[in-house]
């Protein structure tokens, strides 16, 4: 994930920083042409994000395996420590909040986000209206879909966490 993030950051720059070019060239020349280590990727992200204000968005962090999630959060913490212009937004279900707070001590602002049932129903209506095979669904099936999904999804996506270099009040 961090390698993909680095690629996106570098693509957004006018010019690839010399430190990043050297690091990739060094890895390319290593036996077997292995990719950079996690610590090297973190340093390159710090370099790339120090060139201009950077916003990193990671959606559904709770879907990341727990072992990888800890490494990712530790890496994000290192990036924040050395890149004062970087801001990070992470979304996930509420059960990962303690983990985020533990890994990013003093750097996390917590925001709860819950979709409104009316918004979910409106979205479902618009999607059902776009159905390319409307003859395959009767009104009863449509009603069942609306009831089931709007009930389940309101419990599914209830958490969001905003991370920032400094704790702040969110307006």
N, C-alpha and C positions, 0 to 999 in steps of 0.2 A: 504494500500500500504506500509506504513512504517513497519507494522508488518511482511509482507512478506520480506521486505528489511532486517529487523533485523534477521529473520530466515536464510537468505542467508549469512549474515555477520558471524553469529555464526557458521554456518556449515563450513565456511572457516577457522575457528580458530582451532588450535591444541586442545585447551581445552576451555570449556565454562567458562568465568569469573565468579567468586563467586558472585559478585554483581548482575549479571543477573539471576543466579540460585536462589538467595534469593528473588529477585523481583518476579519471576514467582511463586515461592513457596508461597509467601505472598498472591498473587492474587488468587491462587488455594484454599487457606484456607479461603478466604473472603466468605461472604454469597453468595451463588449461584455460586461460582467459576468463577466470572467475569474475563474477560481479563484485561490486563493492560491498564491504561489510556494513552492518547496520550503523555502527558508529561513524563510518565514513559518509554514509548517506545523510545522517543527521547533521554532520558538519557542513556538507554541501548545501543542504536546505538552509542552514543558518547563513551561509554565504549568499545564496540566492535571495533569501528574504531580507537580508540586510541592505540590499540595493534599492528597495522601495517598499512602501507600506504593503503588507501582505495579509490577506484574509484566507484562512484555511477552513473549509467546511467538511465535516465528516458526518454522514447520516447513518443512523442505525448502528451505532457503536456496540450496542448490546448483542448484535448478530455476529460479532467477531468472537472467535474462540477465546476463552478466558486467558489462557497463557499468552496469546498474541496481543490481547487487549492491554495487558499489563506492560508489555514491551512497548506497545504503541504509545500508551499514556506517559511512560517514562521518557520516551523519545520526544514527545510533544513538550514535556516539561523542560527538557534540555534546550529545545528550540526556543521556547519562551524566555528562558534565562539569558540567552545570548542574542536574541533578536527583538529588541524593544518595540519595533514597529509592527510586530506580528500579532494578529488576533485570531483566535480559534473558536469556531462554533461546532459543538458536537451535539447530536441528538441521540436519544436512546430511551429505553424504558426505565422506569424509576429504580429498579433493583440494582442498577450500576452506579447510582449516585455516590454511595459510600466509597466505592473503588476509585471513582474520579477524584473525589475530595481527598482521599488518602494519597493518591499519586501526584496530585497537583496542589499540595498543601498551600493555602493562601492565594492561589491563582484562579480559583473557580468561583463564578457567580452562578447561582442556580435559578432557573426559570421553569416553572411548571406550565405545560402547554396541554390543553385538552380540546379536541375538536367538539364543536357543537353538533348535536344530533341533526338539527335542521340543515347544517352545512353538508353533512354526510348524505342525507336524503336527497338534497338538491343535486349533489354531484352524481349520485347513483341514477337519478332521473335523467340527467343529461347523457350519461353513458348508455343507459338503456335506450334512449331516444336515437342514439347513433348506431344502434344494432343493425348490422347489414342483413340479418335474416329474421326480420320481425315476425314472420309467419310461424316460426318455430316456438314462439313463446306466447302463452295465453295470459290473461289478466291475473289468474290465480298464481301462476309461476312468478310473474313479475312482482306481485305483492309479497310472496314468500321470500324472494331475493331481497327486496327492500327491507323487510322485517329482520331477516337473519343477519345480513351484512351490517346494517346500521346498528344493530344491538351488539354484535361481536366487535366491530372495529372501534367503537367508542371506548372499549376496555383495553384495546390492544395498543394504541398509540397515545399514551398519556404523559410521557415524560420528555423533557428537553433539558439540556444543560448547556450553558454558554460559558466558555472559558476565555479568560482575558489575562493579559500580563499583570494587571493590577485589579484587585477587587473593586467593584464600582456598583453604584446604584443604577439599575436599568429603568429607564423612563418609559 
